[in-house]
Amino acid sequence: MGFFDTILFPFKWVVSWIMWIFHEGFVFLGMDAASGWTWTLSIIGLVIVIRAALIPVFVKQIKAQRGMQSLQPDLRKLQQKYKGKTDQLSRQAMTQEQMALYKKHGTNPFAACLPMLIQMPFFFALFQVLNGVSNASAGGEGIGALTPAAITQFDEATILGAPLSSSLLHGFGTEGHTSVIVLSVIMIIAMTASQFITQKQIMSKNMSEEALQSPFMRQQKMMLYVLPLVFGVGGINFPIGVLIYWTTTNLWTMAQQFFVIRRMPTPGSPAAKALAERRARKGLPMVPLLGEKKAEPAEEVPVPAKGQRQQPQRKNRKKR
């Protein structure tokens, strides 16, 4: 067992165990144990469990992203301060001041990537489970919590004529290769389209004016086209079961972002203005938005009571 396999070993057990629980639950409800639809719903159940568990992390991600946006003006000032200074002392000082800014705003640039980083081990584990189904079935072996009998069932399971363990790249010349090609292409298009729509909605509706003018925006524009391309190219090598997982999780992300844009938009964004207008039409006050800075209360200046005469203070005379 290699280093990568050792790291993924517990995740493979978690992934296979969740799939097995859902599979047995659907069988208990009367579905066929060997049906591809039973295993497909088990994969969708896996997505629901993982994404539901990540909701608290997603909320932290939103706060981190909005914290990063709010400190962009301070970061630009810092960059101007050290512009042209390439010596080691200046770089260290700039890094220290950046860390101080992150601490002040309660954010860091890595928190925005946290849900993706947490989800990736489960994705790789699922890929290894589904990619190794055919070999395990031929050798009469199990994978994780899935018994040899369950592995054989999964290997023989089909959905719309396409085996769940087949991929577009390796589907030519196999049984049901036409169904594999058609179903893979449909899901790759759905997967990339949902990713593109999600990113486009964020950029057009849920970013403040400051964020649109920041260097961060250039990265967002690049990700808008790079991520769908990565999914499209990588999708030809994914088994049908992995495509089901990734398409479902992308659709979850799209629905989740639509909810955030409508109910918890970024302060200063077009979506926030639209929310304020909707609440104003209903006669409702605007609620504080997630990640919005609270206005600091103004210092109260003591005002002397009306009609009260201020007594003159007696000056201390010097002793003779």
N, C-alpha and C positions, 0 to 999 in steps of 0.2 A: 504494500500500500504506500503510495507516494505521499509527499507533504500535502499537496492540494486535496487528495482523497481523505487524508487524515482530518483536515480542517472541516471538510464537508460531511464527514461521517455522521455526526449528531444531527445535522440539518436533514440528511437523507432519511434518518429515522423519524424525525418530526414530520416531514413532508409525506412519507409513505404511511405513517400512522394516522394522520388527518384524513388522507385519501381513503384508507381502509375503513375508518369510522363512518365516513359519509357513504361509502359503498355498501357497508353492512346495513346502514340505516335505510337506504333506498331499497335494498333487497327485502328488508323487513316490511316496507310499505307495499311490496308486491311487484317490484321491478325485477327483470331478469338479471341474474348475477353476471352472465356473460355478455350482456348487451353493451354496445359501445355508448349508448345514451346514459346508462348507469355510471360508467366510468367518466363520461364527459361531465355529468352533473357533480361527480365527486371532485373533479379538477376545479370546477366553478366554486364548489363549497370550500376548497382549499384557498382560493383567491379571497373569498368573503372573510374567512377566518383571519388570514394574514393582514388584509387591508383594514379590517375592523380593529385589530390589535394595534395598528399603526396610527390610528386617529389621534391619540394624544401627541405622538411624535410629529404628526402633520400640523397640529396647532402650533407646536414649538417652531416648526419650520416657517410658518407664516409670520410669527413674531420675529424670527431671526431675519427673514427677508425684508420685512418692513423696517426693522432696526437698521439694516444695511442701507436701505434707501434714505432713511432720515439722517444718516451720518455722511452722506455723499458730499454735501457742501464743505464739511470739516475736512474730509479726505482730500478734496480738491485744493483747499488752502494749504494743507500739509504738503501736497505734491509740489505746489508752487514754491513753498518755503525751501524745499530741498532740490529744486530744479537745477540741473547741471552739476550737482554735487555727487561725485561717484566714489569718493574715498570711503574707506571702511567705517570710520567713526561716524560719518554722516548717515551711512546706511543703517548702522546700528541704532543711532538716535531716532531715525525715521521709523524703524521697526518698533522701537519702544513706544513712541508716541502713537503709532497705529494701534498697538495693543491696549494702550490707555484709552483710546477712543472707543474701541470695541467693548472694553469693560464699562465705560461710562454709559454707553447705549444698551448694555446688556445683550450683546450679540456677538457673533463671530462668523466668518465667511464659510465655515465648514458645516454649520448647523442647517443651512439651506439644502445641503445634499444628504442629510441624515436619513430620510425615509428611503431614498434610492439605495444608499449603502447598506441599510439594514435588510432591504428586500433582496439584494443581489445574491447572498448565500443561498436563500431559499430557491431562487430561480435556477442557479447553477446545480443545486441538489436535485431539483425536479428534472432538469435537463439530463443529469446523469442517470436518474431513475428510469426515465422514459427511453433514453438512448440505449440503456443496457438491458431493456426488456427482452429483446429477441435473443441475445446471447444467453441471458439467464434462463429463458424458457427452454432453449435447446439443451442447456446443461442441467435442467431440472433443479435450478437454484432459486432461492428467494432473494428479495432486495429489501433491506430494512425490515419494516413491519409487514411487508407483503409476502405471503407464503408462496411456495412454488406453484401451488394450484391457482392462486390469484394472479401470479405473473403470467401463467399460461392463458388464463382467461383474458387478461389485458392484451396480450400479444395477438390473440385471435379476434379481439373486439374491433368492430368497424363502425363508422358513422357515415351515413350516406354512401356506403360502399368503400370508404377510405379507411385503411387500418390506422389506428391511433398511434402506432409506433413507427409509421412510415414518414418520410420527409420528401419535400419536392425534389431536392438534389439527388436523393437515392431512391426515388419512387419510380424511375423509368424501368420498364421491363418487368416490374413486379405485378402481382395480382391487384387489380383495382387501381392501376397507375393513372388512368384518366381521372378517376374520382379524387385521387391524391393531388394531382396537378390543379384541378378546378378548385377544390376546397382550400388548398394551400394558398393559391393566388387570391381567392376571395378574402381569406383571413389576413393575409399580408397587407392587402389594400385597406381593410378595415382597421388593422393595427396601426399602419402609418398615417391614415387619414385622421383617426381619433387623436393621435399624438400631435399632428399638425394643427388641428382645430383647437385643441387645448392650449397650445403655446400661442397661437394667434389671438385667441380670446384674452389671454393674460396680457399680451402686449398692447392690444387695441383698447381694452376696457379697464384693466386693473393695474395700471401703472401711473404714478403721479408725474407732473411736469418735470420735476427734478430728476426722476428716474429715467425719463425719456431722453434727457440730455446728458446722462452720465455714461462713462465708459462701459458700465455694466450692460447698457442697452445693446452695445455692439455684440457682446457675448450672447445675449438673448436672440438677436437676429440670426447669428450664426447657428445657434441651437435649433432655431425654427426649421432650418433646412437640413442640418446635419443629422439630428436624431431620427427623423423619418427615413433618411437614407440608410442609416445604420440598421434600423429595424427591417427595412426592405431587403438589404443585402444579406443580413444575418438570418432572415426568415426562411430563406431557401434551404438552409441546413437544419432548421428546427423540425422535430417530429410534430405531427398533427396535434398531439397532446400538449406540447409546449406552446404551439400557436394559439390553442384554445386558452391556455393560462394567460399568455401575454396580451391577447386581444381583450379578454375579460378585464384584466387589471388596467389596461388603457381606457376602456369604457368607464370603469369605476373612477379613474382619475379625471376624466372629462366631466362626468356628472358631479364629482366632488368640487371641481373648479367652478362649474356653473353655479353651484350652491354658494360658494365663497364669494364669487363676483356679485351675486344678487343680494346676499344677506350680510356678508362681512367684507366689503370691498376695501381696497387700500385707501387711506386718507388722501384726499387731493386728486383722486383718479376720476375719470368720467363715470365709472360705476358708482362711486361715492356720491357724486352730484345727482345721478339718476335716483339713487336711494333716498337722498334728501328731498328731491322733488316728489317722489311717490309718497313719502311720509307727510310732506306738507299738504298734498292734495287730500289726504285723509285726516288732516288736522292733528297729526301726531308729532311730538317733538323728536328731534334727531338724537339717536342714542350714540354713546361713545363707540368708536370702531376699534376692532382688535389691533393692538400695536400703536394706537394713537396716543400721542403725548398729552398728558393732562396739563391743562393750563395752570401755571403757578399762581397761587392766590396773591393778590396785590397786598402790599404791606399797609396796614391801617395806621393812619396818622392821627394821633390823639387830638381831638378838638375840644377846647375848653367849653364848659357848660354855658348855655346862653344866660346872660344876666349875672353871671358870677364875675366879680371884680377881681382881677389879678393883683395880688399884693406885691408892692415893689420890694425887691430884695435889698436888705441892708448891707452895705459894704463894710467890710472889716477895716476899722481904722488902725493905723499903725500906732503902737504904744510909744509914747514919748519917753 
